[in-house]
């Protein structure tokens, strides 16, 4: 079982899975969010931390709502 240090770590992991599930690249998400693909990469690898606003923009760019689960369509 995976263990996460913070809720942000858990959300980033879930977003990474969502991105893969939706077959989106960092470039796809970056274009929707309005940032450079390297920025998306740094957020999803935990190198940098996005603001709450940008994090929710990434959730939306992945095609989910806040509070999403992998069963949402």
Secondary structure, 3 states (H helix, E strand, C coil): CCCCCCHHHHHHHHHHHHHHHCCCCHHHHHHHHCCCHHHHHHHHCCCCCCCHHHHHHHHHHCCCCCCCCCCCC
